[in-house]
Amino acid sequence: MRGDEAKRVCPGINLVQVPVARGKANLNLYRSAGAEVVAILASKGKCERASIDEVYLDLTDAAKEMLLQAPPDSPEGIFMEATKSNILGLPADASEKEKNVRAWLCQSEADYQDKLLACGAIIVAQLRVRVLEETQFTCSAGIAHNKVYNES
């Protein structure tokens, strides 16, 4: 819907105009901001830009390194970090969340790939904090074994 149509339908709406150069949206400000975020994300993995505000980040090496530092048979370090982040699908109640995360990390049938995903989630949570602290931008993340699954 165009701005004038939106105003007609919703007179109280506040529309924000992006800067314009040569009759087109000037996205330099957004590109610059995106570059700041990518620089932070790239500190932990290989970044592939998908659009002006979306990247794919391969954290495989960083996740493997994390597993080497805190092997699956002693998941305490991973557990402590995992419970600091918001995990979709887990109860908000801290004691229940801790119990569920600990049970998942300690299960004998959890395979290496599952543990890599858990480490990836922790790394992403840390990166999101850095992005917020260094740029004042918030960001979201999806975590999957590959970028095709991540889009679903």
C-alpha positions as a Markdown table, in Angstrom:
| # | Residue | x | y | z |
|---|---|---|---|---|
| 1 | Met | 0.0 | 0.0 | 0.0 |
| 2 | Arg | 1.4 | 3.4 | -0.9 |
| 3 | Gly | 1.7 | 6.2 | 1.8 |
| 4 | Asp | -1.2 | 8.3 | 0.5 |
| 5 | Glu | -3.5 | 5.3 | 0.6 |
| 6 | Ala | -2.3 | 4.4 | 4.1 |
| 7 | Lys | -3.1 | 8.0 | 5.3 |
| 8 | Arg | -6.6 | 7.8 | 3.8 |
| 9 | Val | -7.3 | 4.5 | 5.6 |
| 10 | Cys | -5.5 | 5.4 | 8.8 |
| 11 | Pro | -5.3 | 9.2 | 9.2 |
| 12 | Gly | -3.3 | 9.0 | 12.5 |
| 13 | Ile | -0.5 | 6.9 | 10.9 |
| 14 | Asn | 3.1 | 8.3 | 11.1 |
| 15 | Leu | 5.0 | 7.5 | 8.0 |
| 16 | Val | 8.7 | 7.6 | 7.9 |
| 17 | Gln | 10.4 | 8.7 | 4.7 |
| 18 | Val | 13.8 | 7.2 | 3.8 |
| 19 | Pro | 16.4 | 9.6 | 2.4 |
| 20 | Val | 16.1 | 10.1 | -1.4 |
| 21 | Ala | 18.9 | 10.7 | -3.9 |
| 22 | Arg | 18.3 | 11.0 | -7.7 |
| 23 | Gly | 14.7 | 10.1 | -7.3 |
| 24 | Lys | 15.3 | 6.8 | -5.6 |
| 25 | Ala | 15.7 | 5.6 | -2.0 |
| 26 | Asn | 19.2 | 6.4 | -0.7 |
| 27 | Leu | 20.2 | 3.3 | 1.2 |
| 28 | Asn | 23.7 | 4.3 | 2.0 |
| 29 | Leu | 22.9 | 4.8 | 5.7 |
| 30 | Tyr | 21.4 | 1.3 | 5.9 |
| 31 | Arg | 24.3 | -0.2 | 4.0 |
| 32 | Ser | 26.8 | 1.4 | 6.4 |
| 33 | Ala | 24.8 | 0.2 | 9.4 |
| 34 | Gly | 24.7 | -3.3 | 7.9 |
| 35 | Ala | 28.4 | -3.3 | 7.4 |
| 36 | Glu | 28.9 | -2.5 | 11.1 |
| 37 | Val | 26.8 | -5.5 | 12.1 |
| 38 | Val | 28.5 | -7.8 | 9.5 |
| 39 | Ala | 31.9 | -6.8 | 10.9 |
| 40 | Ile | 30.9 | -8.0 | 14.3 |
| 41 | Leu | 29.2 | -11.2 | 13.1 |
| 42 | Ala | 32.2 | -12.0 | 10.9 |
| 43 | Ser | 34.4 | -12.2 | 14.0 |
| 44 | Lys | 33.0 | -15.6 | 14.7 |
| 45 | Gly | 32.3 | -17.1 | 11.3 |
| 46 | Lys | 32.0 | -16.8 | 7.5 |
| 47 | Cys | 29.4 | -14.2 | 6.5 |
| 48 | Glu | 27.4 | -14.2 | 3.3 |
| 49 | Arg | 25.2 | -11.2 | 2.7 |
| 50 | Ala | 21.7 | -12.2 | 1.6 |
| 51 | Ser | 20.2 | -8.7 | 1.4 |
| 52 | Ile | 20.7 | -5.3 | 2.9 |
| 53 | Asp | 19.5 | -6.5 | 6.3 |
| 54 | Glu | 20.1 | -10.2 | 6.2 |
| 55 | Val | 23.2 | -12.4 | 6.4 |
| 56 | Tyr | 24.0 | -16.1 | 6.6 |
| 57 | Leu | 26.7 | -16.8 | 9.2 |
| 58 | Asp | 28.5 | -20.1 | 9.1 |
| 59 | Leu | 29.5 | -20.8 | 12.8 |
| 60 | Thr | 30.6 | -24.4 | 12.2 |
| 61 | Asp | 34.3 | -23.8 | 13.2 |
| 62 | Ala | 33.4 | -21.6 | 16.2 |
| 63 | Ala | 30.9 | -24.2 | 17.4 |
| 64 | Lys | 33.4 | -27.1 | 17.0 |
| 65 | Glu | 36.0 | -25.0 | 19.0 |
| 66 | Met | 33.4 | -24.5 | 21.7 |
| 67 | Leu | 32.7 | -28.2 | 21.9 |
| 68 | Leu | 36.4 | -28.9 | 22.2 |
| 69 | Gln | 36.6 | -26.5 | 25.1 |
| 70 | Ala | 33.5 | -27.9 | 26.9 |
| 71 | Pro | 33.1 | -31.5 | 25.6 |
| 72 | Pro | 29.7 | -33.1 | 25.7 |
| 73 | Asp | 30.6 | -35.3 | 28.6 |
| 74 | Ser | 31.0 | -32.2 | 30.8 |
| 75 | Pro | 28.3 | -29.8 | 29.4 |
| 76 | Glu | 28.4 | -27.4 | 32.4 |
| 77 | Gly | 30.0 | -24.5 | 30.5 |
| 78 | Ile | 27.5 | -24.8 | 27.6 |
| 79 | Phe | 24.6 | -25.2 | 30.0 |
| 80 | Met | 25.5 | -22.0 | 31.9 |
| 81 | Glu | 25.6 | -20.0 | 28.6 |
| 82 | Ala | 22.5 | -21.7 | 27.1 |
| 83 | Thr | 20.3 | -20.7 | 30.0 |
| 84 | Lys | 21.2 | -17.0 | 29.6 |
| 85 | Ser | 19.5 | -16.8 | 26.2 |
| 86 | Asn | 15.8 | -16.9 | 25.2 |
| 87 | Ile | 15.1 | -20.3 | 23.7 |
| 88 | Leu | 11.8 | -20.5 | 21.8 |
| 89 | Gly | 9.6 | -23.3 | 23.1 |
| 90 | Leu | 11.0 | -23.5 | 26.6 |
| 91 | Pro | 9.1 | -22.2 | 29.6 |
| 92 | Ala | 9.8 | -18.7 | 30.8 |
| 93 | Asp | 10.1 | -20.0 | 34.4 |
| 94 | Ala | 13.9 | -20.1 | 35.0 |
| 95 | Ser | 13.9 | -23.3 | 37.1 |
| 96 | Glu | 12.0 | -25.2 | 34.4 |
| 97 | Lys | 14.2 | -23.7 | 31.6 |
| 98 | Glu | 17.3 | -24.8 | 33.4 |
| 99 | Lys | 16.0 | -28.3 | 34.0 |
| 100 | Asn | 15.0 | -28.7 | 30.4 |
| 101 | Val | 18.3 | -27.4 | 29.0 |
| 102 | Arg | 20.3 | -29.5 | 31.3 |
| 103 | Ala | 18.2 | -32.6 | 30.4 |
| 104 | Trp | 18.7 | -32.0 | 26.7 |
| 105 | Leu | 22.5 | -31.3 | 26.9 |
| 106 | Cys | 23.0 | -34.4 | 29.1 |
| 107 | Gln | 20.9 | -36.9 | 27.1 |
| 108 | Ser | 23.1 | -39.7 | 25.8 |
| 109 | Glu | 21.2 | -39.9 | 22.5 |
| 110 | Ala | 22.0 | -36.2 | 21.6 |
| 111 | Asp | 24.4 | -36.5 | 18.7 |
| 112 | Tyr | 27.3 | -34.3 | 17.8 |
| 113 | Gln | 25.3 | -32.2 | 15.3 |
| 114 | Asp | 22.7 | -31.4 | 18.0 |
| 115 | Lys | 25.5 | -30.2 | 20.3 |
| 116 | Leu | 26.9 | -28.1 | 17.5 |
| 117 | Leu | 23.5 | -26.4 | 17.2 |
| 118 | Ala | 23.4 | -25.7 | 20.9 |
| 119 | Cys | 26.9 | -24.1 | 20.7 |
| 120 | Gly | 25.8 | -22.1 | 17.6 |
| 121 | Ala | 22.8 | -20.8 | 19.6 |
| 122 | Ile | 25.2 | -19.7 | 22.4 |
| 123 | Ile | 27.6 | -18.0 | 20.0 |
| 124 | Val | 24.7 | -16.2 | 18.3 |
| 125 | Ala | 23.4 | -15.0 | 21.7 |
| 126 | Gln | 26.8 | -13.6 | 22.5 |
| 127 | Leu | 27.1 | -11.9 | 19.0 |
| 128 | Arg | 23.6 | -10.3 | 19.5 |
| 129 | Val | 24.8 | -8.8 | 22.7 |
| 130 | Arg | 27.9 | -7.4 | 21.0 |
| 131 | Val | 25.8 | -6.0 | 18.2 |
| 132 | Leu | 23.6 | -4.2 | 20.7 |
| 133 | Glu | 26.4 | -2.9 | 22.8 |
| 134 | Glu | 28.6 | -1.7 | 19.9 |
| 135 | Thr | 25.9 | -0.4 | 17.5 |
| 136 | Gln | 22.7 | 0.0 | 19.5 |
| 137 | Phe | 20.9 | -2.2 | 16.9 |
| 138 | Thr | 18.9 | -5.2 | 17.9 |
| 139 | Cys | 18.9 | -8.3 | 15.7 |
| 140 | Ser | 17.3 | -11.7 | 15.6 |
| 141 | Ala | 18.7 | -15.0 | 14.5 |
| 142 | Gly | 17.6 | -18.4 | 13.4 |
| 143 | Ile | 19.9 | -21.4 | 13.8 |
| 144 | Ala | 19.9 | -24.5 | 11.7 |
| 145 | His | 22.3 | -27.1 | 10.2 |
| 146 | Asn | 22.2 | -25.1 | 6.9 |
| 147 | Lys | 20.8 | -21.9 | 5.4 |
| 148 | Val | 17.9 | -23.7 | 3.6 |
| 149 | Tyr | 16.5 | -25.1 | 6.9 |
| 150 | Asn | 17.1 | -21.7 | 8.6 |
| 151 | Glu | 14.7 | -20.0 | 6.3 |
| 152 | Ser | 11.8 | -22.2 | 7.2 |
